[in-house]
């Protein structure tokens, strides 16, 4: 029973980390901090604009792969992986 609680606790921790990163990138970089970020250019585009349009998408895709890898590691740790 304790293993199930630890597994779920670590899973929730990973989800929370993903949600914080998602919030910071999408809302923080794309809305709140857009003006200071627009002072920096990336590939000819203002960085705030880039984060709002491209950067958040790249970050979300990277988060999907990172979460999948971490969950596979967690599954192995608690012996609940798929065969």
PDB file of N, CA, C and O in Angstrom:
ATOM      1  N   UNK A   1       0.821  -1.200   0.000  1.00  0.00           N
ATOM      2  CA  UNK A   1       0.000   0.000   0.000  1.00  0.00           C
ATOM      3  C   UNK A   1       0.865   1.265   0.000  1.00  0.00           C
ATOM      4  O   UNK A   1       0.541   2.252  -0.660  1.00  0.00           O
ATOM      5  N   UNK A   2       1.965   1.217   0.750  1.00  0.00           N
ATOM      6  CA  UNK A   2       2.849   2.386   0.819  1.00  0.00           C
ATOM      7  C   UNK A   2       3.516   2.653  -0.531  1.00  0.00           C
ATOM      8  O   UNK A   2       3.738   3.806  -0.901  1.00  0.00           O
ATOM      9  N   UNK A   3       3.836   1.571  -1.271  1.00  0.00           N
ATOM     10  CA  UNK A   3       4.423   1.749  -2.601  1.00  0.00           C
ATOM     11  C   UNK A   3       3.462   2.468  -3.542  1.00  0.00           C
ATOM     12  O   UNK A   3       3.877   3.313  -4.335  1.00  0.00           O
ATOM     13  N   UNK A   4       2.175   2.131  -3.451  1.00  0.00           N
ATOM     14  CA  UNK A   4       1.180   2.796  -4.292  1.00  0.00           C
ATOM     15  C   UNK A   4       1.102   4.285  -3.969  1.00  0.00           C
ATOM     16  O   UNK A   4       0.999   5.118  -4.870  1.00  0.00           O
ATOM     17  N   UNK A   5       1.152   4.610  -2.689  1.00  0.00           N
ATOM     18  CA  UNK A   5       1.101   6.019  -2.285  1.00  0.00           C
ATOM     19  C   UNK A   5       2.357   6.763  -2.729  1.00  0.00           C
ATOM     20  O   UNK A   5       2.273   7.904  -3.185  1.00  0.00           O
ATOM     21  N   UNK A   6       3.518   6.127  -2.598  1.00  0.00           N
ATOM     22  CA  UNK A   6       4.766   6.754  -3.044  1.00  0.00           C
ATOM     23  C   UNK A   6       4.787   6.941  -4.551  1.00  0.00           C
ATOM     24  O   UNK A   6       5.226   7.978  -5.049  1.00  0.00           O
ATOM     25  N   UNK A   7       4.309   5.928  -5.282  1.00  0.00           N
ATOM     26  CA  UNK A   7       4.235   6.015  -6.737  1.00  0.00           C
ATOM     27  C   UNK A   7       3.344   7.183  -7.150  1.00  0.00           C
ATOM     28  O   UNK A   7       3.716   7.994  -7.998  1.00  0.00           O
ATOM     29  N   UNK A   8       2.166   7.257  -6.540  1.00  0.00           N
ATOM     30  CA  UNK A   8       1.223   8.322  -6.885  1.00  0.00           C
ATOM     31  C   UNK A   8       1.782   9.689  -6.488  1.00  0.00           C
ATOM     32  O   UNK A   8       1.601  10.668  -7.213  1.00  0.00           O
ATOM     33  N   UNK A   9       2.451   9.757  -5.355  1.00  0.00           N
ATOM     34  CA  UNK A   9       3.051  11.012  -4.905  1.00  0.00           C
ATOM     35  C   UNK A   9       4.122  11.495  -5.886  1.00  0.00           C
ATOM     36  O   UNK A   9       4.178  12.679  -6.217  1.00  0.00           O
ATOM     37  N   UNK A  10       4.963  10.581  -6.343  1.00  0.00           N
ATOM     38  CA  UNK A  10       5.996  10.967  -7.312  1.00  0.00           C
ATOM     39  C   UNK A  10       5.382  11.332  -8.657  1.00  0.00           C
ATOM     40  O   UNK A  10       5.875  12.233  -9.337  1.00  0.00           O
ATOM     41  N   UNK A  11       4.311  10.641  -9.049  1.00  0.00           N
ATOM     42  CA  UNK A  11       3.608  10.971 -10.284  1.00  0.00           C
ATOM     43  C   UNK A  11       3.015  12.380 -10.196  1.00  0.00           C
ATOM     44  O   UNK A  11       3.138  13.159 -11.141  1.00  0.00           O
ATOM     45  N   UNK A  12       2.387  12.707  -9.095  1.00  0.00           N
ATOM     46  CA  UNK A  12       1.816  14.049  -8.916  1.00  0.00           C
ATOM     47  C   UNK A  12       2.904  15.117  -8.925  1.00  0.00           C
ATOM     48  O   UNK A  12       2.694  16.216  -9.439  1.00  0.00           O
ATOM     49  N   UNK A  13       4.067  14.798  -8.357  1.00  0.00           N
ATOM     50  CA  UNK A  13       5.188  15.733  -8.365  1.00  0.00           C
ATOM     51  C   UNK A  13       5.631  16.037  -9.804  1.00  0.00           C
ATOM     52  O   UNK A  13       5.893  17.191 -10.146  1.00  0.00           O
ATOM     53  N   UNK A  14       5.712  14.996 -10.642  1.00  0.00           N
ATOM     54  CA  UNK A  14       6.075  15.195 -12.049  1.00  0.00           C
ATOM     55  C   UNK A  14       5.024  16.036 -12.776  1.00  0.00           C
ATOM     56  O   UNK A  14       5.363  16.923 -13.559  1.00  0.00           O
ATOM     57  N   UNK A  15       3.758  15.753 -12.513  1.00  0.00           N
ATOM     58  CA  UNK A  15       2.685  16.519 -13.145  1.00  0.00           C
ATOM     59  C   UNK A  15       2.761  17.983 -12.713  1.00  0.00           C
ATOM     60  O   UNK A  15       2.596  18.882 -13.538  1.00  0.00           O
ATOM     61  N   UNK A  16       3.007  18.223 -11.440  1.00  0.00           N
ATOM     62  CA  UNK A  16       3.117  19.592 -10.940  1.00  0.00           C
ATOM     63  C   UNK A  16       4.282  20.326 -11.605  1.00  0.00           C
ATOM     64  O   UNK A  16       4.144  21.489 -11.984  1.00  0.00           O
ATOM     65  N   UNK A  17       5.420  19.658 -11.746  1.00  0.00           N
ATOM     66  CA  UNK A  17       6.579  20.270 -12.413  1.00  0.00           C
ATOM     67  C   UNK A  17       6.223  20.633 -13.850  1.00  0.00           C
ATOM     68  O   UNK A  17       6.548  21.727 -14.310  1.00  0.00           O
ATOM     69  N   UNK A  18       5.555  19.719 -14.566  1.00  0.00           N
ATOM     70  CA  UNK A  18       5.151  19.998 -15.947  1.00  0.00           C
ATOM     71  C   UNK A  18       4.198  21.184 -16.022  1.00  0.00           C
ATOM     72  O   UNK A  18       4.321  22.028 -16.909  1.00  0.00           O
ATOM     73  N   UNK A  19       3.255  21.249 -15.099  1.00  0.00           N
ATOM     74  CA  UNK A  19       2.294  22.358 -15.105  1.00  0.00           C
ATOM     75  C   UNK A  19       2.969  23.694 -14.802  1.00  0.00           C
ATOM     76  O   UNK A  19       2.612  24.714 -15.391  1.00  0.00           O
ATOM     77  N   UNK A  20       3.929  23.695 -13.900  1.00  0.00           N
ATOM     78  CA  UNK A  20       4.649  24.939 -13.584  1.00  0.00           C
ATOM     79  C   UNK A  20       5.444  25.405 -14.800  1.00  0.00           C
ATOM     80  O   UNK A  20       5.410  26.584 -15.153  1.00  0.00           O
ATOM     81  N   UNK A  21       6.159  24.480 -15.439  1.00  0.00           N
ATOM     82  CA  UNK A  21       6.920  24.851 -16.639  1.00  0.00           C
ATOM     83  C   UNK A  21       5.979  25.347 -17.724  1.00  0.00           C
ATOM     84  O   UNK A  21       6.255  26.353 -18.378  1.00  0.00           O
ATOM     85  N   UNK A  22       4.858  24.637 -17.921  1.00  0.00           N
ATOM     86  CA  UNK A  22       3.878  25.052 -18.921  1.00  0.00           C
ATOM     87  C   UNK A  22       3.368  26.471 -18.639  1.00  0.00           C
ATOM     88  O   UNK A  22       3.263  27.289 -19.552  1.00  0.00           O
ATOM     89  N   UNK A  23       3.054  26.755 -17.375  1.00  0.00           N
ATOM     90  CA  UNK A  23       2.548  28.070 -17.020  1.00  0.00           C
ATOM     91  C   UNK A  23       3.593  29.157 -17.243  1.00  0.00           C
ATOM     92  O   UNK A  23       3.291  30.206 -17.813  1.00  0.00           O
ATOM     93  N   UNK A  24       4.814  28.909 -16.799  1.00  0.00           N
ATOM     94  CA  UNK A  24       5.877  29.915 -16.933  1.00  0.00           C
ATOM     95  C   UNK A  24       6.145  30.221 -18.398  1.00  0.00           C
ATOM     96  O   UNK A  24       6.285  31.385 -18.773  1.00  0.00           O
ATOM     97  N   UNK A  25       6.218  29.191 -19.225  1.00  0.00           N
ATOM     98  CA  UNK A  25       6.522  29.414 -20.642  1.00  0.00           C
ATOM     99  C   UNK A  25       5.355  30.058 -21.373  1.00  0.00           C
ATOM    100  O   UNK A  25       5.540  31.041 -22.092  1.00  0.00           O
ATOM    101  N   UNK A  26       4.153  29.514 -21.197  1.00  0.00           N
ATOM    102  CA  UNK A  26       3.034  30.036 -21.980  1.00  0.00           C
ATOM    103  C   UNK A  26       2.525  31.369 -21.464  1.00  0.00           C
ATOM    104  O   UNK A  26       2.389  32.316 -22.238  1.00  0.00           O
ATOM    105  N   UNK A  27       2.243  31.462 -20.183  1.00  0.00           N
ATOM    106  CA  UNK A  27       1.683  32.698 -19.651  1.00  0.00           C
ATOM    107  C   UNK A  27       2.782  33.684 -19.262  1.00  0.00           C
ATOM    108  O   UNK A  27       2.685  34.876 -19.557  1.00  0.00           O
ATOM    109  N   UNK A  28       3.817  33.191 -18.607  1.00  0.00           N
ATOM    110  CA  UNK A  28       4.897  34.073 -18.156  1.00  0.00           C
ATOM    111  C   UNK A  28       5.654  34.689 -19.312  1.00  0.00           C
ATOM    112  O   UNK A  28       5.719  35.912 -19.438  1.00  0.00           O
ATOM    113  N   UNK A  29       6.236  33.836 -20.171  1.00  0.00           N
ATOM    114  CA  UNK A  29       7.052  34.349 -21.281  1.00  0.00           C
ATOM    115  C   UNK A  29       6.205  34.923 -22.401  1.00  0.00           C
ATOM    116  O   UNK A  29       6.639  35.852 -23.083  1.00  0.00           O
ATOM    117  N   UNK A  30       5.001  34.391 -22.609  1.00  0.00           N
ATOM    118  CA  UNK A  30       4.161  34.855 -23.712  1.00  0.00           C
ATOM    119  C   UNK A  30       3.290  36.045 -23.389  1.00  0.00           C
ATOM    120  O   UNK A  30       2.830  36.731 -24.301  1.00  0.00           O
ATOM    121  N   UNK A  31       3.041  36.319 -22.081  1.00  0.00           N
ATOM    122  CA  UNK A  31       2.143  37.406 -21.716  1.00  0.00           C
ATOM    123  C   UNK A  31       2.775  38.353 -20.691  1.00  0.00           C
ATOM    124  O   UNK A  31       2.917  39.547 -20.955  1.00  0.00           O
ATOM    125  N   UNK A  32       3.151  37.827 -19.536  1.00  0.00           N
ATOM    126  CA  UNK A  32       3.626  38.686 -18.445  1.00  0.00           C
ATOM    127  C   UNK A  32       4.965  39.363 -18.729  1.00  0.00           C
ATOM    128  O   UNK A  32       5.132  40.556 -18.476  1.00  0.00           O
ATOM    129  N   UNK A  33       5.908  38.600 -19.250  1.00  0.00           N
ATOM    130  CA  UNK A  33       7.266  39.127 -19.453  1.00  0.00           C
ATOM    131  C   UNK A  33       7.573  39.398 -20.916  1.00  0.00           C
ATOM    132  O   UNK A  33       8.737  39.425 -21.313  1.00  0.00           O
ATOM    133  N   UNK A  34       6.535  39.600 -21.720  1.00  0.00           N
ATOM    134  CA  UNK A  34       6.732  39.768 -23.157  1.00  0.00           C
ATOM    135  C   UNK A  34       7.526  41.032 -23.487  1.00  0.00           C
ATOM    136  O   UNK A  34       8.370  41.004 -24.383  1.00  0.00           O
ATOM    137  N   UNK A  35       7.280  42.123 -22.795  1.00  0.00           N
ATOM    138  CA  UNK A  35       7.977  43.378 -23.103  1.00  0.00           C
ATOM    139  C   UNK A  35       9.488  43.282 -22.870  1.00  0.00           C
ATOM    140  O   UNK A  35      10.256  43.632 -23.766  1.00  0.00           O
ATOM    141  N   UNK A  36       9.940  42.819 -21.698  1.00  0.00           N
ATOM    142  CA  UNK A  36      11.397  42.678 -21.527  1.00  0.00           C
ATOM    143  C   UNK A  36      12.004  41.650 -22.489  1.00  0.00           C
ATOM    144  O   UNK A  36      13.123  41.831 -22.969  1.00  0.00           O
ATOM    145  N   UNK A  37      11.262  40.574 -22.766  1.00  0.00           N
ATOM    146  CA  UNK A  37      11.785  39.562 -23.691  1.00  0.00           C
ATOM    147  C   UNK A  37      11.851  40.073 -25.122  1.00  0.00           C
ATOM    148  O   UNK A  37      12.687  39.611 -25.898  1.00  0.00           O
ATOM    149  N   UNK A  38      10.998  41.009 -25.484  1.00  0.00           N
ATOM    150  CA  UNK A  38      11.013  41.551 -26.837  1.00  0.00           C
ATOM    151  C   UNK A  38      12.257  42.390 -27.117  1.00  0.00           C
ATOM    152  O   UNK A  38      12.536  42.701 -28.275  1.00  0.00           O
ATOM    153  N   UNK A  39      13.003  42.759 -26.089  1.00  0.00           N
ATOM    154  CA  UNK A  39      14.266  43.471 -26.283  1.00  0.00           C
ATOM    155  C   UNK A  39      15.340  42.548 -26.857  1.00  0.00           C
ATOM    156  O   UNK A  39      16.337  43.017 -27.407  1.00  0.00           O
ATOM    157  N   UNK A  40      15.136  41.243 -26.730  1.00  0.00           N
ATOM    158  CA  UNK A  40      16.086  40.244 -27.221  1.00  0.00           C
ATOM    159  C   UNK A  40      15.534  39.674 -28.523  1.00  0.00           C
ATOM    160  O   UNK A  40      14.332  39.441 -28.649  1.00  0.00           O
ATOM    161  N   UNK A  41      16.417  39.455 -29.483  1.00  0.00           N
ATOM    162  CA  UNK A  41      15.987  38.894 -30.766  1.00  0.00           C
ATOM    163  C   UNK A  41      16.535  37.483 -30.933  1.00  0.00           C
ATOM    164  O   UNK A  41      17.668  37.190 -30.549  1.00  0.00           O
ATOM    165  N   UNK A  42      15.711  36.619 -31.511  1.00  0.00           N
ATOM    166  CA  UNK A  42      16.085  35.237 -31.786  1.00  0.00           C
ATOM    167  C   UNK A  42      15.705  34.937 -33.230  1.00  0.00           C
ATOM    168  O   UNK A  42      14.522  34.868 -33.564  1.00  0.00           O
ATOM    169  N   UNK A  43      16.699  34.760 -34.076  1.00  0.00           N
ATOM    170  CA  UNK A  43      16.423  34.486 -35.488  1.00  0.00           C
ATOM    171  C   UNK A  43      15.698  35.623 -36.184  1.00  0.00           C
ATOM    172  O   UNK A  43      14.926  35.387 -37.113  1.00  0.00           O
ATOM    173  N   UNK A  44      15.932  36.850 -35.751  1.00  0.00           N
ATOM    174  CA  UNK A  44      15.286  38.002 -36.361  1.00  0.00           C
ATOM    175  C   UNK A  44      13.937  38.362 -35.749  1.00  0.00           C
ATOM    176  O   UNK A  44      13.358  39.394 -36.090  1.00  0.00           O
ATOM    177  N   UNK A  45      13.433  37.524 -34.850  1.00  0.00           N
ATOM    178  CA  UNK A  45      12.142  37.786 -34.210  1.00  0.00           C
ATOM    179  C   UNK A  45      12.344  38.195 -32.757  1.00  0.00           C
ATOM    180  O   UNK A  45      13.309  37.786 -32.112  1.00  0.00           O
ATOM    181  N   UNK A  46      11.431  38.999 -32.257  1.00  0.00           N
ATOM    182  CA  UNK A  46      11.469  39.360 -30.848  1.00  0.00           C
ATOM    183  C   UNK A  46      11.232  38.110 -30.010  1.00  0.00           C
ATOM    184  O   UNK A  46      10.361  37.303 -30.337  1.00  0.00           O
ATOM    185  N   UNK A  47      11.997  37.940 -28.932  1.00  0.00           N
ATOM    186  CA  UNK A  47      11.933  36.718 -28.139  1.00  0.00           C
ATOM    187  C   UNK A  47      10.563  36.514 -27.492  1.00  0.00           C
ATOM    188  O   UNK A  47      10.098  35.378 -27.400  1.00  0.00           O
ATOM    189  N   UNK A  48       9.912  37.575 -27.046  1.00  0.00           N
ATOM    190  CA  UNK A  48       8.573  37.451 -26.469  1.00  0.00           C
ATOM    191  C   UNK A  48       7.579  36.910 -27.482  1.00  0.00           C
ATOM    192  O   UNK A  48       6.769  36.040 -27.165  1.00  0.00           O
ATOM    193  N   UNK A  49       7.645  37.431 -28.704  1.00  0.00           N
ATOM    194  CA  UNK A  49       6.783  36.950 -29.786  1.00  0.00           C
ATOM    195  C   UNK A  49       7.108  35.494 -30.096  1.00  0.00           C
ATOM    196  O   UNK A  49       6.205  34.680 -30.290  1.00  0.00           O
ATOM    197  N   UNK A  50       8.415  35.162 -30.144  1.00  0.00           N
ATOM    198  CA  UNK A  50       8.832  33.792 -30.446  1.00  0.00           C
ATOM    199  C   UNK A  50       8.292  32.819 -29.410  1.00  0.00           C
ATOM    200  O   UNK A  50       7.789  31.753 -29.764  1.00  0.00           O
ATOM    201  N   UNK A  51       8.393  33.179 -28.115  1.00  0.00           N
ATOM    202  CA  UNK A  51       7.871  32.301 -27.072  1.00  0.00           C
ATOM    203  C   UNK A  51       6.363  32.126 -27.206  1.00  0.00           C
ATOM    204  O   UNK A  51       5.853  31.019 -27.031  1.00  0.00           O
ATOM    205  N   UNK A  52       5.656  33.188 -27.508  1.00  0.00           N
ATOM    206  CA  UNK A  52       4.199  33.104 -27.633  1.00  0.00           C
ATOM    207  C   UNK A  52       3.794  32.237 -28.823  1.00  0.00           C
ATOM    208  O   UNK A  52       2.770  31.557 -28.758  1.00  0.00           O
ATOM    209  N   UNK A  53       4.566  32.245 -29.904  1.00  0.00           N
ATOM    210  CA  UNK A  53       4.187  31.531 -31.119  1.00  0.00           C
ATOM    211  C   UNK A  53       4.849  30.164 -31.253  1.00  0.00           C
ATOM    212  O   UNK A  53       4.156  29.162 -31.430  1.00  0.00           O
ATOM    213  N   UNK A  54       6.173  30.105 -31.171  1.00  0.00           N
ATOM    214  CA  UNK A  54       6.907  28.872 -31.416  1.00  0.00           C
ATOM    215  C   UNK A  54       7.434  28.218 -30.139  1.00  0.00           C
ATOM    216  O   UNK A  54       7.317  27.006 -29.955  1.00  0.00           O
ATOM    217  N   UNK A  55       8.005  29.023 -29.278  1.00  0.00           N
ATOM    218  CA  UNK A  55       8.697  28.504 -28.106  1.00  0.00           C
ATOM    219  C   UNK A  55       7.820  27.696 -27.190  1.00  0.00           C
ATOM    220  O   UNK A  55       8.253  26.680 -26.646  1.00  0.00           O
ATOM    221  N   UNK A  56       6.586  28.133 -27.010  1.00  0.00           N
ATOM    222  CA  UNK A  56       5.692  27.385 -26.130  1.00  0.00           C
ATOM    223  C   UNK A  56       5.367  26.019 -26.728  1.00  0.00           C
ATOM    224  O   UNK A  56       5.257  25.036 -25.996  1.00  0.00           O
ATOM    225  N   UNK A  57       5.212  25.949 -28.038  1.00  0.00           N
ATOM    226  CA  UNK A  57       4.929  24.664 -28.688  1.00  0.00           C
ATOM    227  C   UNK A  57       6.107  23.725 -28.529  1.00  0.00           C
ATOM    228  O   UNK A  57       5.926  22.558 -28.180  1.00  0.00           O
ATOM    229  N   UNK A  58       7.330  24.223 -28.783  1.00  0.00           N
ATOM    230  CA  UNK A  58       8.528  23.384 -28.620  1.00  0.00           C
ATOM    231  C   UNK A  58       8.659  22.915 -27.175  1.00  0.00           C
ATOM    232  O   UNK A  58       9.021  21.768 -26.916  1.00  0.00           O
ATOM    233  N   UNK A  59       8.366  23.800 -26.253  1.00  0.00           N
ATOM    234  CA  UNK A  59       8.455  23.439 -24.836  1.00  0.00           C
ATOM    235  C   UNK A  59       7.426  22.364 -24.491  1.00  0.00           C
ATOM    236  O   UNK A  59       7.744  21.426 -23.759  1.00  0.00           O
ATOM    237  N   UNK A  60       6.217  22.478 -24.995  1.00  0.00           N
ATOM    238  CA  UNK A  60       5.177  21.495 -24.708  1.00  0.00           C
ATOM    239  C   UNK A  60       5.558  20.118 -25.260  1.00  0.00           C
ATOM    240  O   UNK A  60       5.369  19.104 -24.588  1.00  0.00           O
ATOM    241  N   UNK A  61       6.089  20.086 -26.472  1.00  0.00           N
ATOM    242  CA  UNK A  61       6.517  18.811 -27.058  1.00  0.00           C
ATOM    243  C   UNK A  61       7.651  18.209 -26.235  1.00  0.00           C
ATOM    244  O   UNK A  61       7.658  17.009 -25.964  1.00  0.00           O
ATOM    245  N   UNK A  62       8.614  19.047 -25.837  1.00  0.00           N
ATOM    246  CA  UNK A  62       9.721  18.565 -25.000  1.00  0.00           C
ATOM    247  C   UNK A  62       9.195  18.047 -23.669  1.00  0.00           C
ATOM    248  O   UNK A  62       9.692  17.041 -23.163  1.00  0.00           O
ATOM    249  N   UNK A  63       8.199  18.713 -23.091  1.00  0.00           N
ATOM    250  CA  UNK A  63       7.606  18.255 -21.834  1.00  0.00           C
ATOM    251  C   UNK A  63       6.938  16.889 -21.982  1.00  0.00           C
ATOM    252  O   UNK A  63       7.002  16.066 -21.068  1.00  0.00           O
ATOM    253  N   UNK A  64       6.310  16.647 -23.108  1.00  0.00           N
ATOM    254  CA  UNK A  64       5.671  15.357 -23.346  1.00  0.00           C
ATOM    255  C   UNK A  64       6.709  14.245 -23.322  1.00  0.00           C
ATOM    256  O   UNK A  64       6.515  13.222 -22.666  1.00  0.00           O
ATOM    257  N   UNK A  65       7.809  14.447 -24.036  1.00  0.00           N
ATOM    258  CA  UNK A  65       8.860  13.430 -24.065  1.00  0.00           C
ATOM    259  C   UNK A  65       9.528  13.277 -22.702  1.00  0.00           C
ATOM    260  O   UNK A  65       9.812  12.158 -22.274  1.00  0.00           O
ATOM    261  N   UNK A  66       9.780  14.390 -22.018  1.00  0.00           N
ATOM    262  CA  UNK A  66      10.407  14.339 -20.695  1.00  0.00           C
ATOM    263  C   UNK A  66       9.503  13.601 -19.707  1.00  0.00           C
ATOM    264  O   UNK A  66       9.976  12.753 -18.949  1.00  0.00           O
ATOM    265  N   UNK A  67       8.211  13.918 -19.712  1.00  0.00           N
ATOM    266  CA  UNK A  67       7.269  13.249 -18.810  1.00  0.00           C
ATOM    267  C   UNK A  67       7.193  11.756 -19.118  1.00  0.00           C
ATOM    268  O   UNK A  67       7.168  10.934 -18.202  1.00  0.00           O
ATOM    269  N   UNK A  68       7.158  11.406 -20.391  1.00  0.00           N
ATOM    270  CA  UNK A  68       7.119   9.995 -20.776  1.00  0.00           C
ATOM    271  C   UNK A  68       8.348   9.246 -20.286  1.00  0.00           C
ATOM    272  O   UNK A  68       8.236   8.129 -19.782  1.00  0.00           O
ATOM    273  N   UNK A  69       9.511   9.849 -20.428  1.00  0.00           N
ATOM    274  CA  UNK A  69      10.754   9.217 -19.956  1.00  0.00           C
ATOM    275  C   UNK A  69      10.738   9.064 -18.445  1.00  0.00           C
ATOM    276  O   UNK A  69      11.065   7.997 -17.926  1.00  0.00           O
ATOM    277  N   UNK A  70      10.360  10.118 -17.738  1.00  0.00           N
ATOM    278  CA  UNK A  70      10.335  10.069 -16.274  1.00  0.00           C
ATOM    279  C   UNK A  70       9.301   9.061 -15.771  1.00  0.00           C
ATOM    280  O   UNK A  70       9.543   8.386 -14.771  1.00  0.00           O
ATOM    281  N   UNK A  71       8.164   8.947 -16.439  1.00  0.00           N
ATOM    282  CA  UNK A  71       7.150   7.974 -16.017  1.00  0.00           C
ATOM    283  C   UNK A  71       7.632   6.547 -16.283  1.00  0.00           C
ATOM    284  O   UNK A  71       7.360   5.650 -15.485  1.00  0.00           O
ATOM    285  N   UNK A  72       8.344   6.323 -17.390  1.00  0.00           N
ATOM    286  CA  UNK A  72       8.920   5.002 -17.622  1.00  0.00           C
ATOM    287  C   UNK A  72       9.915   4.643 -16.526  1.00  0.00           C
ATOM    288  O   UNK A  72       9.931   3.511 -16.042  1.00  0.00           O
ATOM    289  N   UNK A  73      10.746   5.610 -16.135  1.00  0.00           N
ATOM    290  CA  UNK A  73      11.693   5.377 -15.038  1.00  0.00           C
ATOM    291  C   UNK A  73      10.950   5.085 -13.734  1.00  0.00           C
ATOM    292  O   UNK A  73      11.346   4.201 -12.973  1.00  0.00           O
ATOM    293  N   UNK A  74       9.893   5.816 -13.485  1.00  0.00           N
ATOM    294  CA  UNK A  74       9.100   5.625 -12.271  1.00  0.00           C
ATOM    295  C   UNK A  74       8.413   4.256 -12.278  1.00  0.00           C
ATOM    296  O   UNK A  74       8.352   3.578 -11.252  1.00  0.00           O
ATOM    297  N   UNK A  75       7.899   3.861 -13.441  1.00  0.00           N
ATOM    298  CA  UNK A  75       7.277   2.543 -13.560  1.00  0.00           C
ATOM    299  C   UNK A  75       8.281   1.432 -13.247  1.00  0.00           C
ATOM    300  O   UNK A  75       7.955   0.466 -12.557  1.00  0.00           O
ATOM    301  N   UNK A  76       9.492   1.578 -13.756  1.00  0.00           N
ATOM    302  CA  UNK A  76      10.533   0.579 -13.487  1.00  0.00           C
ATOM    303  C   UNK A  76      10.892   0.561 -12.004  1.00  0.00           C
ATOM    304  O   UNK A  76      11.093  -0.505 -11.422  1.00  0.00           O
ATOM    305  N   UNK A  77      10.971   1.729 -11.404  1.00  0.00           N
ATOM    306  CA  UNK A  77      11.324   1.828  -9.990  1.00  0.00           C
ATOM    307  C   UNK A  77      10.324   1.077  -9.111  1.00  0.00           C
ATOM    308  O   UNK A  77      10.710   0.435  -8.135  1.00  0.00           O
ATOM    309  N   UNK A  78       9.043   1.159  -9.458  1.00  0.00           N
ATOM    310  CA  UNK A  78       7.991   0.519  -8.665  1.00  0.00           C
ATOM    311  C   UNK A  78       7.472  -0.785  -9.274  1.00  0.00           C
ATOM    312  O   UNK A  78       6.449  -1.313  -8.839  1.00  0.00           O
ATOM    313  N   UNK A  79       8.179  -1.301 -10.281  1.00  0.00           N
ATOM    314  CA  UNK A  79       7.842  -2.575 -10.935  1.00  0.00           C
ATOM    315  C   UNK A  79       6.407  -2.620 -11.456  1.00  0.00           C
ATOM    316  O   UNK A  79       5.691  -3.596 -11.232  1.00  0.00           O
ATOM    317  N   UNK A  80       5.991  -1.569 -12.146  1.00  0.00           N
ATOM    318  CA  UNK A  80       4.670  -1.550 -12.760  1.00  0.00           C
ATOM    319  C   UNK A  80       4.754  -1.267 -14.271  1.00  0.00           C
ATOM    320  O   UNK A  80       3.781  -0.838 -14.891  1.00  0.00           O
ATOM    321  N   UNK A  81       5.952  -1.520 -14.850  1.00  0.00           N
ATOM    322  CA  UNK A  81       6.126  -1.198 -16.276  1.00  0.00           C
ATOM    323  C   UNK A  81       5.383  -2.186 -17.151  1.00  0.00           C
ATOM    324  O   UNK A  81       5.081  -3.305 -16.737  1.00  0.00           O
ATOM    325  N   UNK A  82       5.090  -1.746 -18.386  1.00  0.00           N
ATOM    326  CA  UNK A  82       4.448  -2.613 -19.362  1.00  0.00           C
ATOM    327  C   UNK A  82       5.464  -3.634 -19.867  1.00  0.00           C
ATOM    328  O   UNK A  82       6.658  -3.349 -19.961  1.00  0.00           O
ATOM    329  N   UNK A  83       4.976  -4.810 -20.185  1.00  0.00           N
ATOM    330  CA  UNK A  83       5.870  -5.874 -20.659  1.00  0.00           C
ATOM    331  C   UNK A  83       6.234  -5.660 -22.118  1.00  0.00           C
ATOM    332  O   UNK A  83       6.979  -6.455 -22.692  1.00  0.00           O
TER     333      UNK A  83
END
